[in-house]
Amino acid sequence: MRLIFLISTFFLSTFLSAQKKEIVNSSFDVKGVCIMCKKRIEKKTFRLKGIKHASWDISSNNFVVIYDSNRISLENIHKAIALSGHDTSKEKALDDTYNKLPDCCLYKRE
């Protein structure tokens, strides 16, 4: 009986500690120029597990994201956006992916 109690207590404590969320608010630059870019960037980000909020501002190129750091890292968010064809402050999109963007979405690359 005592063994069952100890095992159940262990699993319960493990389950509860795994449920603790680490919500992080971050912002960084993402290159883009139009409403189609905004939709693409935000849609790509919302498909990631752990994203609570994502918003990209066209005029400032500022991207704000709120996410659970236990489920996704900031590095993986940068990589996902770059895979959609948009350069971030830490990740550059592949040239091939960038070149497939619609003409209105082509931004100046450094």
Backbone atoms as SQL, in Angstrom:
CREATE TABLE atoms (id INTEGER PRIMARY KEY, chain TEXT, resi INTEGER, resn TEXT, atom TEXT, x REAL, y REAL, z REAL);
INSERT INTO atoms VALUES
  (1, 'A', 1, 'MET', 'N', 0.821, -1.188, 0.000),
  (2, 'A', 1, 'MET', 'CA', 0.000, 0.000, 0.000),
  (3, 'A', 1, 'MET', 'C', 0.870, 1.259, 0.000),
  (4, 'A', 2, 'ARG', 'N', 1.895, 1.218, 0.824),
  (5, 'A', 2, 'ARG', 'CA', 2.792, 2.364, 0.932),
  (6, 'A', 2, 'ARG', 'C', 3.530, 2.580, -0.385),
  (7, 'A', 3, 'LEU', 'N', 3.919, 1.517, -1.064),
  (8, 'A', 3, 'LEU', 'CA', 4.616, 1.595, -2.346),
  (9, 'A', 3, 'LEU', 'C', 3.717, 2.232, -3.404),
  (10, 'A', 4, 'ILE', 'N', 2.464, 1.857, -3.427),
  (11, 'A', 4, 'ILE', 'CA', 1.508, 2.436, -4.376),
  (12, 'A', 4, 'ILE', 'C', 1.365, 3.936, -4.122),
  (13, 'A', 5, 'PHE', 'N', 1.290, 4.318, -2.869),
  (14, 'A', 5, 'PHE', 'CA', 1.182, 5.728, -2.525),
  (15, 'A', 5, 'PHE', 'C', 2.412, 6.500, -2.997),
  (16, 'A', 6, 'LEU', 'N', 3.600, 5.959, -2.779),
  (17, 'A', 6, 'LEU', 'CA', 4.834, 6.628, -3.198),
  (18, 'A', 6, 'LEU', 'C', 4.915, 6.757, -4.723),
  (19, 'A', 7, 'ILE', 'N', 4.545, 5.717, -5.422),
  (20, 'A', 7, 'ILE', 'CA', 4.578, 5.748, -6.886),
  (21, 'A', 7, 'ILE', 'C', 3.568, 6.762, -7.422),
  (22, 'A', 8, 'SER', 'N', 2.363, 6.749, -6.880),
  (23, 'A', 8, 'SER', 'CA', 1.348, 7.701, -7.357),
  (24, 'A', 8, 'SER', 'C', 1.750, 9.134, -7.032),
  (25, 'A', 9, 'THR', 'N', 2.365, 9.368, -5.887),
  (26, 'A', 9, 'THR', 'CA', 2.830, 10.709, -5.525),
  (27, 'A', 9, 'THR', 'C', 3.916, 11.169, -6.490),
  (28, 'A', 10, 'PHE', 'N', 4.823, 10.275, -6.845),
  (29, 'A', 10, 'PHE', 'CA', 5.897, 10.602, -7.789),
  (30, 'A', 10, 'PHE', 'C', 5.319, 10.998, -9.140),
  (31, 'A', 11, 'PHE', 'N', 4.400, 10.196, -9.665),
  (32, 'A', 11, 'PHE', 'CA', 3.817, 10.498, -10.974),
  (33, 'A', 11, 'PHE', 'C', 2.989, 11.773, -10.947),
  (34, 'A', 12, 'LEU', 'N', 2.283, 12.012, -9.879),
  (35, 'A', 12, 'LEU', 'CA', 1.490, 13.225, -9.757),
  (36, 'A', 12, 'LEU', 'C', 2.396, 14.453, -9.716),
  (37, 'A', 13, 'SER', 'N', 3.464, 14.405, -8.961),
  (38, 'A', 13, 'SER', 'CA', 4.380, 15.554, -8.882),
  (39, 'A', 13, 'SER', 'C', 5.081, 15.785, -10.220),
  (40, 'A', 14, 'THR', 'N', 5.419, 14.714, -10.923),
  (41, 'A', 14, 'THR', 'CA', 6.029, 14.836, -12.245),
  (42, 'A', 14, 'THR', 'C', 5.044, 15.470, -13.218),
  (43, 'A', 15, 'PHE', 'N', 3.800, 15.042, -13.176),
  (44, 'A', 15, 'PHE', 'CA', 2.768, 15.586, -14.061),
  (45, 'A', 15, 'PHE', 'C', 2.546, 17.064, -13.793),
  (46, 'A', 16, 'LEU', 'N', 2.453, 17.451, -12.532),
  (47, 'A', 16, 'LEU', 'CA', 2.207, 18.844, -12.186),
  (48, 'A', 16, 'LEU', 'C', 3.380, 19.738, -12.552),
  (49, 'A', 17, 'SER', 'N', 4.595, 19.268, -12.381),
  (50, 'A', 17, 'SER', 'CA', 5.756, 20.089, -12.741),
  (51, 'A', 17, 'SER', 'C', 5.873, 20.228, -14.256),
  (52, 'A', 18, 'ALA', 'N', 5.434, 19.236, -15.006),
  (53, 'A', 18, 'ALA', 'CA', 5.475, 19.316, -16.461),
  (54, 'A', 18, 'ALA', 'C', 4.433, 20.285, -16.994),
  (55, 'A', 19, 'GLN', 'N', 3.401, 20.567, -16.218),
  (56, 'A', 19, 'GLN', 'CA', 2.330, 21.457, -16.652),
  (57, 'A', 19, 'GLN', 'C', 2.647, 22.931, -16.405),
  (58, 'A', 20, 'LYS', 'N', 3.713, 23.229, -15.704),
  (59, 'A', 20, 'LYS', 'CA', 4.053, 24.608, -15.395),
  (60, 'A', 20, 'LYS', 'C', 4.472, 25.337, -16.674),
  (61, 'A', 21, 'LYS', 'N', 3.765, 26.416, -16.987),
  (62, 'A', 21, 'LYS', 'CA', 4.047, 27.169, -18.195),
  (63, 'A', 21, 'LYS', 'C', 5.049, 28.274, -17.901),
  (64, 'A', 22, 'GLU', 'N', 5.910, 28.493, -18.849),
  (65, 'A', 22, 'GLU', 'CA', 6.875, 29.586, -18.786),
  (66, 'A', 22, 'GLU', 'C', 6.557, 30.521, -19.943),
  (67, 'A', 23, 'ILE', 'N', 5.665, 31.472, -19.709),
  (68, 'A', 23, 'ILE', 'CA', 5.228, 32.382, -20.752),
  (69, 'A', 23, 'ILE', 'C', 6.254, 33.508, -20.900),
  (70, 'A', 24, 'VAL', 'N', 6.689, 33.718, -22.155),
  (71, 'A', 24, 'VAL', 'CA', 7.716, 34.716, -22.459),
  (72, 'A', 24, 'VAL', 'C', 7.176, 35.676, -23.513),
  (73, 'A', 25, 'ASN', 'N', 7.479, 36.950, -23.340),
  (74, 'A', 25, 'ASN', 'CA', 7.118, 37.982, -24.305),
  (75, 'A', 25, 'ASN', 'C', 8.408, 38.455, -24.959),
  (76, 'A', 26, 'SER', 'N', 8.468, 38.441, -26.282),
  (77, 'A', 26, 'SER', 'CA', 9.681, 38.838, -26.987),
  (78, 'A', 26, 'SER', 'C', 9.318, 39.620, -28.243),
  (79, 'A', 27, 'SER', 'N', 10.245, 40.428, -28.708),
  (80, 'A', 27, 'SER', 'CA', 10.042, 41.137, -29.968),
  (81, 'A', 27, 'SER', 'C', 11.364, 41.222, -30.721),
  (82, 'A', 28, 'PHE', 'N', 11.265, 41.236, -32.036),
  (83, 'A', 28, 'PHE', 'CA', 12.440, 41.327, -32.892),
  (84, 'A', 28, 'PHE', 'C', 12.012, 41.761, -34.288),
  (85, 'A', 29, 'ASP', 'N', 12.985, 42.119, -35.125),
  (86, 'A', 29, 'ASP', 'CA', 12.707, 42.564, -36.483),
  (87, 'A', 29, 'ASP', 'C', 12.509, 41.386, -37.419),
  (88, 'A', 30, 'VAL', 'N', 11.522, 41.534, -38.297),
  (89, 'A', 30, 'VAL', 'CA', 11.271, 40.570, -39.367),
  (90, 'A', 30, 'VAL', 'C', 11.061, 41.390, -40.636),
  (91, 'A', 31, 'LYS', 'N', 11.800, 41.066, -41.680),
  (92, 'A', 31, 'LYS', 'CA', 11.711, 41.814, -42.940),
  (93, 'A', 31, 'LYS', 'C', 10.460, 41.433, -43.712),
  (94, 'A', 32, 'GLY', 'N', 9.817, 42.449, -44.276),
  (95, 'A', 32, 'GLY', 'CA', 8.632, 42.270, -45.084),
  (96, 'A', 32, 'GLY', 'C', 8.111, 43.639, -45.493),
  (97, 'A', 33, 'VAL', 'N', 7.082, 43.682, -46.359),
  (98, 'A', 33, 'VAL', 'CA', 6.626, 44.987, -46.849),
  (99, 'A', 33, 'VAL', 'C', 5.113, 45.174, -46.928),
  (100, 'A', 34, 'CYS', 'N', 4.330, 44.112, -46.904),
  (101, 'A', 34, 'CYS', 'CA', 2.908, 44.303, -47.202),
  (102, 'A', 34, 'CYS', 'C', 2.007, 43.420, -46.324),
  (103, 'A', 35, 'ILE', 'N', 0.711, 43.550, -46.566),
  (104, 'A', 35, 'ILE', 'CA', -0.279, 42.781, -45.803),
  (105, 'A', 35, 'ILE', 'C', -0.147, 41.285, -46.066),
  (106, 'A', 36, 'MET', 'N', 0.271, 40.907, -47.270),
  (107, 'A', 36, 'MET', 'CA', 0.489, 39.478, -47.546),
  (108, 'A', 36, 'MET', 'C', 1.635, 38.935, -46.699),
  (109, 'A', 37, 'CYS', 'N', 2.668, 39.760, -46.521),
  (110, 'A', 37, 'CYS', 'CA', 3.786, 39.359, -45.650),
  (111, 'A', 37, 'CYS', 'C', 3.277, 39.161, -44.221),
  (112, 'A', 38, 'LYS', 'N', 2.483, 40.124, -43.754),
  (113, 'A', 38, 'LYS', 'CA', 1.933, 40.054, -42.396),
  (114, 'A', 38, 'LYS', 'C', 1.162, 38.756, -42.188),
  (115, 'A', 39, 'LYS', 'N', 0.289, 38.435, -43.137),
  (116, 'A', 39, 'LYS', 'CA', -0.511, 37.213, -43.022),
  (117, 'A', 39, 'LYS', 'C', 0.373, 35.972, -43.018),
  (118, 'A', 40, 'ARG', 'N', 1.372, 35.942, -43.889),
  (119, 'A', 40, 'ARG', 'CA', 2.268, 34.788, -43.984),
  (120, 'A', 40, 'ARG', 'C', 3.073, 34.609, -42.706),
  (121, 'A', 41, 'ILE', 'N', 3.653, 35.686, -42.202),
  (122, 'A', 41, 'ILE', 'CA', 4.493, 35.625, -41.001),
  (123, 'A', 41, 'ILE', 'C', 3.667, 35.177, -39.790),
  (124, 'A', 42, 'GLU', 'N', 2.522, 35.800, -39.597),
  (125, 'A', 42, 'GLU', 'CA', 1.689, 35.464, -38.439),
  (126, 'A', 42, 'GLU', 'C', 1.105, 34.057, -38.555),
  (127, 'A', 43, 'LYS', 'N', 0.673, 33.672, -39.749),
  (128, 'A', 43, 'LYS', 'CA', 0.109, 32.331, -39.940),
  (129, 'A', 43, 'LYS', 'C', 1.159, 31.252, -39.655),
  (130, 'A', 44, 'LYS', 'N', 2.369, 31.469, -40.167),
  (131, 'A', 44, 'LYS', 'CA', 3.452, 30.508, -39.936),
  (132, 'A', 44, 'LYS', 'C', 3.746, 30.381, -38.442),
  (133, 'A', 45, 'THR', 'N', 3.736, 31.496, -37.743),
  (134, 'A', 45, 'THR', 'CA', 4.043, 31.483, -36.315),
  (135, 'A', 45, 'THR', 'C', 2.943, 30.816, -35.505),
  (136, 'A', 46, 'PHE', 'N', 1.680, 31.114, -35.822),
  (137, 'A', 46, 'PHE', 'CA', 0.568, 30.522, -35.065),
  (138, 'A', 46, 'PHE', 'C', 0.467, 29.010, -35.248),
  (139, 'A', 47, 'ARG', 'N', 1.058, 28.474, -36.290),
  (140, 'A', 47, 'ARG', 'CA', 1.047, 27.014, -36.488),
  (141, 'A', 47, 'ARG', 'C', 2.001, 26.289, -35.549),
  (142, 'A', 48, 'LEU', 'N', 2.885, 27.016, -34.902),
  (143, 'A', 48, 'LEU', 'CA', 3.858, 26.418, -34.000),
  (144, 'A', 48, 'LEU', 'C', 3.218, 26.157, -32.642),
  (145, 'A', 49, 'LYS', 'N', 3.544, 25.024, -32.051),
  (146, 'A', 49, 'LYS', 'CA', 3.016, 24.693, -30.730),
  (147, 'A', 49, 'LYS', 'C', 3.679, 25.571, -29.678),
  (148, 'A', 50, 'GLY', 'N', 2.855, 26.116, -28.797),
  (149, 'A', 50, 'GLY', 'CA', 3.370, 26.944, -27.715),
  (150, 'A', 50, 'GLY', 'C', 3.212, 28.438, -27.955),
  (151, 'A', 51, 'ILE', 'N', 2.758, 28.834, -29.142),
  (152, 'A', 51, 'ILE', 'CA', 2.562, 30.245, -29.444),
  (153, 'A', 51, 'ILE', 'C', 1.223, 30.708, -28.874),
  (154, 'A', 52, 'LYS', 'N', 1.251, 31.777, -28.107),
  (155, 'A', 52, 'LYS', 'CA', 0.040, 32.338, -27.508),
  (156, 'A', 52, 'LYS', 'C', -0.438, 33.567, -28.277),
  (157, 'A', 53, 'HIS', 'N', 0.497, 34.362, -28.784),
  (158, 'A', 53, 'HIS', 'CA', 0.171, 35.586, -29.527),
  (159, 'A', 53, 'HIS', 'C', 1.316, 35.886, -30.488),
  (160, 'A', 54, 'ALA', 'N', 0.972, 36.379, -31.681),
  (161, 'A', 54, 'ALA', 'CA', 1.982, 36.797, -32.648),
  (162, 'A', 54, 'ALA', 'C', 1.412, 37.944, -33.468),
  (163, 'A', 55, 'SER', 'N', 2.193, 38.998, -33.598),
  (164, 'A', 55, 'SER', 'CA', 1.756, 40.155, -34.367),
  (165, 'A', 55, 'SER', 'C', 2.954, 40.829, -35.003),
  (166, 'A', 56, 'TRP', 'N', 2.848, 41.101, -36.318),
  (167, 'A', 56, 'TRP', 'CA', 3.918, 41.771, -37.040),
  (168, 'A', 56, 'TRP', 'C', 3.405, 43.105, -37.554),
  (169, 'A', 57, 'ASP', 'N', 4.154, 44.183, -37.298),
  (170, 'A', 57, 'ASP', 'CA', 3.781, 45.525, -37.731),
  (171, 'A', 57, 'ASP', 'C', 4.473, 45.845, -39.058),
  (172, 'A', 58, 'ILE', 'N', 3.689, 46.183, -40.062),
  (173, 'A', 58, 'ILE', 'CA', 4.210, 46.428, -41.407),
  (174, 'A', 58, 'ILE', 'C', 5.174, 47.614, -41.430),
  (175, 'A', 59, 'SER', 'N', 4.798, 48.722, -40.837),
  (176, 'A', 59, 'SER', 'CA', 5.616, 49.935, -40.950),
  (177, 'A', 59, 'SER', 'C', 6.938, 49.864, -40.200),
  (178, 'A', 60, 'SER', 'N', 6.968, 49.205, -39.071),
  (179, 'A', 60, 'SER', 'CA', 8.205, 49.143, -38.279),
  (180, 'A', 60, 'SER', 'C', 8.969, 47.834, -38.456),
  (181, 'A', 61, 'ASN', 'N', 8.330, 46.841, -39.066),
  (182, 'A', 61, 'ASN', 'CA', 8.900, 45.488, -39.191),
  (183, 'A', 61, 'ASN', 'C', 9.126, 44.824, -37.840),
  (184, 'A', 62, 'ASN', 'N', 8.471, 45.320, -36.807),
  (185, 'A', 62, 'ASN', 'CA', 8.609, 44.762, -35.463),
  (186, 'A', 62, 'ASN', 'C', 7.627, 43.603, -35.273),
  (187, 'A', 63, 'PHE', 'N', 8.148, 42.482, -34.819),
  (188, 'A', 63, 'PHE', 'CA', 7.358, 41.283, -34.568),
  (189, 'A', 63, 'PHE', 'C', 7.306, 41.042, -33.071),
  (190, 'A', 64, 'VAL', 'N', 6.104, 40.902, -32.530),
  (191, 'A', 64, 'VAL', 'CA', 5.911, 40.642, -31.103),
  (192, 'A', 64, 'VAL', 'C', 5.309, 39.251, -30.962),
  (193, 'A', 65, 'VAL', 'N', 5.891, 38.453, -30.089),
  (194, 'A', 65, 'VAL', 'CA', 5.406, 37.090, -29.882),
  (195, 'A', 65, 'VAL', 'C', 5.362, 36.779, -28.392),
  (196, 'A', 66, 'ILE', 'N', 4.306, 36.094, -27.995),
  (197, 'A', 66, 'ILE', 'CA', 4.175, 35.577, -26.635),
  (198, 'A', 66, 'ILE', 'C', 4.080, 34.062, -26.768),
  (199, 'A', 67, 'TYR', 'N', 4.943, 33.351, -26.052),
  (200, 'A', 67, 'TYR', 'CA', 5.027, 31.903, -26.221),
  (201, 'A', 67, 'TYR', 'C', 5.401, 31.205, -24.921),
  (202, 'A', 68, 'ASP', 'N', 5.145, 29.909, -24.894),
  (203, 'A', 68, 'ASP', 'CA', 5.503, 29.055, -23.763),
  (204, 'A', 68, 'ASP', 'C', 6.881, 28.475, -24.054),
  (205, 'A', 69, 'SER', 'N', 7.880, 28.920, -23.310),
  (206, 'A', 69, 'SER', 'CA', 9.262, 28.494, -23.569),
  (207, 'A', 69, 'SER', 'C', 9.510, 27.026, -23.230),
  (208, 'A', 70, 'ASN', 'N', 8.565, 26.379, -22.550),
  (209, 'A', 70, 'ASN', 'CA', 8.682, 24.931, -22.331),
  (210, 'A', 70, 'ASN', 'C', 8.313, 24.152, -23.586),
  (211, 'A', 71, 'ARG', 'N', 7.583, 24.782, -24.489),
  (212, 'A', 71, 'ARG', 'CA', 7.114, 24.094, -25.698),
  (213, 'A', 71, 'ARG', 'C', 7.886, 24.486, -26.943),
  (214, 'A', 72, 'ILE', 'N', 8.440, 25.708, -26.995),
  (215, 'A', 72, 'ILE', 'CA', 9.171, 26.167, -28.170),
  (216, 'A', 72, 'ILE', 'C', 10.217, 27.189, -27.744),
  (217, 'A', 73, 'SER', 'N', 11.310, 27.233, -28.480),
  (218, 'A', 73, 'SER', 'CA', 12.362, 28.196, -28.171),
  (219, 'A', 73, 'SER', 'C', 12.272, 29.391, -29.121),
  (220, 'A', 74, 'LEU', 'N', 12.835, 30.491, -28.711),
  (221, 'A', 74, 'LEU', 'CA', 12.868, 31.678, -29.553),
  (222, 'A', 74, 'LEU', 'C', 13.650, 31.394, -30.840),
  (223, 'A', 75, 'GLU', 'N', 14.684, 30.607, -30.712),
  (224, 'A', 75, 'GLU', 'CA', 15.487, 30.214, -31.880),
  (225, 'A', 75, 'GLU', 'C', 14.626, 29.489, -32.916),
  (226, 'A', 76, 'ASN', 'N', 13.763, 28.604, -32.477),
  (227, 'A', 76, 'ASN', 'CA', 12.890, 27.872, -33.403),
  (228, 'A', 76, 'ASN', 'C', 11.828, 28.767, -34.032),
  (229, 'A', 77, 'ILE', 'N', 11.419, 29.804, -33.326),
  (230, 'A', 77, 'ILE', 'CA', 10.481, 30.769, -33.904),
  (231, 'A', 77, 'ILE', 'C', 11.171, 31.529, -35.038),
  (232, 'A', 78, 'HIS', 'N', 12.398, 31.976, -34.793),
  (233, 'A', 78, 'HIS', 'CA', 13.173, 32.647, -35.846),
  (234, 'A', 78, 'HIS', 'C', 13.327, 31.736, -37.067),
  (235, 'A', 79, 'LYS', 'N', 13.669, 30.485, -36.830),
  (236, 'A', 79, 'LYS', 'CA', 13.876, 29.539, -37.939),
  (237, 'A', 79, 'LYS', 'C', 12.601, 29.316, -38.734),
  (238, 'A', 80, 'ALA', 'N', 11.474, 29.206, -38.063),
  (239, 'A', 80, 'ALA', 'CA', 10.195, 28.976, -38.746),
  (240, 'A', 80, 'ALA', 'C', 9.830, 30.165, -39.633),
  (241, 'A', 81, 'ILE', 'N', 10.048, 31.366, -39.134),
  (242, 'A', 81, 'ILE', 'CA', 9.753, 32.558, -39.932),
  (243, 'A', 81, 'ILE', 'C', 10.691, 32.621, -41.141),
  (244, 'A', 82, 'ALA', 'N', 11.948, 32.308, -40.939),
  (245, 'A', 82, 'ALA', 'CA', 12.905, 32.301, -42.051),
  (246, 'A', 82, 'ALA', 'C', 12.516, 31.263, -43.104),
  (247, 'A', 83, 'LEU', 'N', 11.971, 30.136, -42.663),
  (248, 'A', 83, 'LEU', 'CA', 11.531, 29.109, -43.623),
  (249, 'A', 83, 'LEU', 'C', 10.368, 29.596, -44.484),
  (250, 'A', 84, 'SER', 'N', 9.656, 30.626, -44.025),
  (251, 'A', 84, 'SER', 'CA', 8.553, 31.174, -44.811),
  (252, 'A', 84, 'SER', 'C', 9.037, 32.219, -45.815),
  (253, 'A', 85, 'GLY', 'N', 10.333, 32.541, -45.784),
  (254, 'A', 85, 'GLY', 'CA', 10.904, 33.473, -46.751),
  (255, 'A', 85, 'GLY', 'C', 11.256, 34.835, -46.203),
  (256, 'A', 86, 'HIS', 'N', 11.118, 35.031, -44.901),
  (257, 'A', 86, 'HIS', 'CA', 11.361, 36.344, -44.303),
  (258, 'A', 86, 'HIS', 'C', 12.565, 36.300, -43.372),
  (259, 'A', 87, 'ASP', 'N', 13.494, 37.243, -43.592),
  (260, 'A', 87, 'ASP', 'CA', 14.666, 37.359, -42.729),
  (261, 'A', 87, 'ASP', 'C', 14.252, 37.909, -41.374),
  (262, 'A', 88, 'THR', 'N', 14.868, 37.384, -40.322),
  (263, 'A', 88, 'THR', 'CA', 14.665, 37.922, -38.977),
  (264, 'A', 88, 'THR', 'C', 15.988, 38.499, -38.504),
  (265, 'A', 89, 'SER', 'N', 15.992, 39.048, -37.320),
  (266, 'A', 89, 'SER', 'CA', 17.228, 39.611, -36.776),
  (267, 'A', 89, 'SER', 'C', 18.275, 38.536, -36.468),
  (268, 'A', 90, 'LYS', 'N', 17.854, 37.257, -36.423),
  (269, 'A', 90, 'LYS', 'CA', 18.803, 36.174, -36.120),
  (270, 'A', 90, 'LYS', 'C', 18.907, 35.107, -37.206),
  (271, 'A', 91, 'GLU', 'N', 17.946, 35.030, -38.103),
  (272, 'A', 91, 'GLU', 'CA', 17.931, 33.992, -39.143),
  (273, 'A', 91, 'GLU', 'C', 17.663, 34.620, -40.504),
  (274, 'A', 92, 'LYS', 'N', 18.414, 34.174, -41.499),
  (275, 'A', 92, 'LYS', 'CA', 18.205, 34.646, -42.864),
  (276, 'A', 92, 'LYS', 'C', 17.477, 33.551, -43.643),
  (277, 'A', 93, 'ALA', 'N', 16.457, 33.960, -44.392),
  (278, 'A', 93, 'ALA', 'CA', 15.717, 33.008, -45.229),
  (279, 'A', 93, 'ALA', 'C', 16.621, 32.521, -46.351),
  (280, 'A', 94, 'LEU', 'N', 16.392, 31.300, -46.781),
  (281, 'A', 94, 'LEU', 'CA', 17.136, 30.785, -47.927),
  (282, 'A', 94, 'LEU', 'C', 16.801, 31.615, -49.161),
  (283, 'A', 95, 'ASP', 'N', 17.797, 31.852, -50.022),
  (284, 'A', 95, 'ASP', 'CA', 17.584, 32.647, -51.232),
  (285, 'A', 95, 'ASP', 'C', 16.473, 32.065, -52.089),
  (286, 'A', 96, 'ASP', 'N', 16.444, 30.752, -52.214),
  (287, 'A', 96, 'ASP', 'CA', 15.430, 30.089, -53.033),
  (288, 'A', 96, 'ASP', 'C', 14.021, 30.359, -52.493),
  (289, 'A', 97, 'THR', 'N', 13.862, 30.305, -51.192),
  (290, 'A', 97, 'THR', 'CA', 12.563, 30.557, -50.567),
  (291, 'A', 97, 'THR', 'C', 12.177, 32.026, -50.722),
  (292, 'A', 98, 'TYR', 'N', 13.133, 32.919, -50.499),
  (293, 'A', 98, 'TYR', 'CA', 12.876, 34.358, -50.656),
  (294, 'A', 98, 'TYR', 'C', 12.443, 34.667, -52.091),
  (295, 'A', 99, 'ASN', 'N', 13.128, 34.093, -53.069),
  (296, 'A', 99, 'ASN', 'CA', 12.835, 34.364, -54.482),
  (297, 'A', 99, 'ASN', 'C', 11.474, 33.848, -54.916),
  (298, 'A', 100, 'LYS', 'N', 10.880, 32.945, -54.152),
  (299, 'A', 100, 'LYS', 'CA', 9.549, 32.424, -54.478),
  (300, 'A', 100, 'LYS', 'C', 8.420, 33.289, -53.902),
  (301, 'A', 101, 'LEU', 'N', 8.755, 34.302, -53.114),
  (302, 'A', 101, 'LEU', 'CA', 7.740, 35.206, -52.585),
  (303, 'A', 101, 'LEU', 'C', 7.121, 36.006, -53.732),
  (304, 'A', 102, 'PRO', 'N', 5.861, 36.419, -53.597),
  (305, 'A', 102, 'PRO', 'CA', 5.261, 37.283, -54.610),
  (306, 'A', 102, 'PRO', 'C', 6.067, 38.588, -54.747),
  (307, 'A', 103, 'ASP', 'N', 6.019, 39.214, -55.910),
  (308, 'A', 103, 'ASP', 'CA', 6.800, 40.431, -56.160),
  (309, 'A', 103, 'ASP', 'C', 6.542, 41.522, -55.127),
  (310, 'A', 104, 'CYS', 'N', 5.296, 41.648, -54.684),
  (311, 'A', 104, 'CYS', 'CA', 4.983, 42.703, -53.715),
  (312, 'A', 104, 'CYS', 'C', 5.620, 42.434, -52.354),
  (313, 'A', 105, 'CYS', 'N', 6.057, 41.222, -52.109),
  (314, 'A', 105, 'CYS', 'CA', 6.626, 40.837, -50.808),
  (315, 'A', 105, 'CYS', 'C', 8.162, 40.895, -50.784),
  (316, 'A', 106, 'LEU', 'N', 8.771, 41.178, -51.929),
  (317, 'A', 106, 'LEU', 'CA', 10.231, 41.194, -51.981),
  (318, 'A', 106, 'LEU', 'C', 10.743, 42.472, -51.321),
  (319, 'A', 107, 'TYR', 'N', 11.497, 42.324, -50.269),
  (320, 'A', 107, 'TYR', 'CA', 12.035, 43.421, -49.482),
  (321, 'A', 107, 'TYR', 'C', 13.526, 43.537, -49.773),
  (322, 'A', 108, 'LYS', 'N', 14.115, 44.663, -49.379),
  (323, 'A', 108, 'LYS', 'CA', 15.561, 44.851, -49.569),
  (324, 'A', 108, 'LYS', 'C', 16.318, 43.944, -48.625),
  (325, 'A', 109, 'ARG', 'N', 17.211, 43.159, -49.185),
  (326, 'A', 109, 'ARG', 'CA', 18.023, 42.265, -48.356),
  (327, 'A', 109, 'ARG', 'C', 19.411, 42.841, -48.176),
  (328, 'A', 110, 'GLU', 'N', 19.971, 42.599, -47.025),
  (329, 'A', 110, 'GLU', 'CA', 21.322, 43.096, -46.756),
  (330, 'A', 110, 'GLU', 'C', 22.362, 42.080, -47.135);
